[in-house]
Amino acid sequence: MTTKIGIIICDRYRRCAGGKCLRALKNHEGAFDTYPETEELELVGYTSCDGCPGGNVEYACEEMVKNGAEVVHLATGLVVGYPPCP
């Protein structure tokens, strides 16, 4: 079974190449440890929120779903960054 995943990062980190997210996805670590090791995880979208107050969030998710995303994860920087995301 394959789960198609999208990831949204905080715009403050828009230059991030996604190394930690991609490694966590590949190794089923962090937020991805909830998926069984036998389940294949396929990245179908990766983008930023487009800055406060997150003007791209709804559209990004919509686009990811069009590309087959079944789940959209929020990157750590978006969830626990400082200052906190509104």
WOPEHU-V69091 format. One record per residue. N is the residue number from 1. RES is the residue in one letter. PHI is phi in degrees with one decimal (NA if undefined). PSI is psi in whole degrees, -180 to 180 (999 if undefined). D_CENTER is the distance of its C-alpha to the mean C-alpha in Angstrom with 1 decimal. Layout:
N|RES|PHI|PSI|D_CENTER + N|RES|PHI|PSI|D_CENTER
This chain:
1|M|NA|142|19.7 + 2|T|-120.8|133|16.4 + 3|T|-109.0|127|13.2 + 4|K|-93.2|129|11.1 + 5|I|-125.7|143|7.3 + 6|G|-115.3|152|4.9 + 7|I|-129.8|132|1.5 + 8|I|-113.8|130|3.9 + 9|I|-110.4|160|6.2 + 10|C|-66.7|140|9.8 + 11|D|-62.1|-25|12.3 + 12|R|-62.2|-22|14.5 + 13|Y|-111.3|25|12.5 + 14|R|-59.1|-21|12.3 + 15|R|-86.4|-1|14.4 + 16|C|-63.4|133|12.2 + 17|A|-81.8|-5|12.4 + 18|G|85.2|14|9.3 + 19|G|-52.8|-49|12.0 + 20|K|-68.8|-41|11.1 + 21|C|-62.6|-46|7.5 + 22|L|-67.3|-38|9.4 + 23|R|-65.8|-43|12.3 + 24|A|-62.8|-41|10.9 + 25|L|-60.9|-49|9.6 + 26|K|-62.2|-40|13.1 + 27|N|-96.2|5|15.0 + 28|H|54.7|49|13.6 + 29|E|-111.6|168|13.5 + 30|G|58.9|-132|12.1 + 31|A|-63.4|-19|9.9 + 32|F|-89.4|0|10.4 + 33|D|-76.3|-6|14.1 + 34|T|-78.0|-15|14.6 + 35|Y|-89.7|139|14.7 + 36|P|-59.0|146|18.2 + 37|E|-56.5|-29|18.8 + 38|T|-78.7|-12|20.5 + 39|E|-84.2|129|17.5 + 40|E|-80.7|134|15.9 + 41|L|-110.8|125|12.2 + 42|E|-117.2|124|11.6 + 43|L|-81.0|122|8.7 + 44|V|-115.6|-3|9.8 + 45|G|-165.6|144|7.6 + 46|Y|-151.5|119|6.1 + 47|T|-156.6|172|7.6 + 48|S|-96.2|169|8.8 + 49|C|-75.2|-13|10.2 + 50|D|81.6|20|13.6 + 51|G|86.7|161|15.2 + 52|C|-62.2|134|16.9 + 53|P|-97.0|38|17.4 + 54|G|82.9|44|14.1 + 55|G|-62.3|-16|16.0 + 56|N|-101.2|-7|13.3 + 57|V|-59.0|-51|11.1 + 58|E|-63.9|-43|13.4 + 59|Y|-70.7|-36|13.9 + 60|A|-63.7|-45|10.5 + 61|C|-62.7|-43|9.9 + 62|E|-57.0|-47|13.4 + 63|E|-65.0|-41|13.1 + 64|M|-62.9|-41|10.3 + 65|V|-63.1|-40|12.6 + 66|K|-59.9|-30|15.5 + 67|N|-89.9|10|14.0 + 68|G|101.5|0|13.9 + 69|A|-60.5|133|10.6 + 70|E|-102.3|-24|11.8 + 71|V|-139.8|139|8.8 + 72|V|-118.8|123|5.8 + 73|H|-100.5|146|4.0 + 74|L|-98.3|126|4.6 + 75|A|-63.8|155|5.1 + 76|T|-52.7|-44|8.8 + 77|G|-59.9|-30|10.4 + 78|L|-75.9|-35|9.5 + 79|V|-83.7|-42|10.8 + 80|V|-124.7|19|13.8 + 81|G|-65.4|167|14.5 + 82|Y|-128.9|130|18.1 + 83|P|-67.3|157|19.4 + 84|P|-59.3|147|17.3 + 85|C|-71.0|132|15.2 + 86|P|-69.6|999|17.6
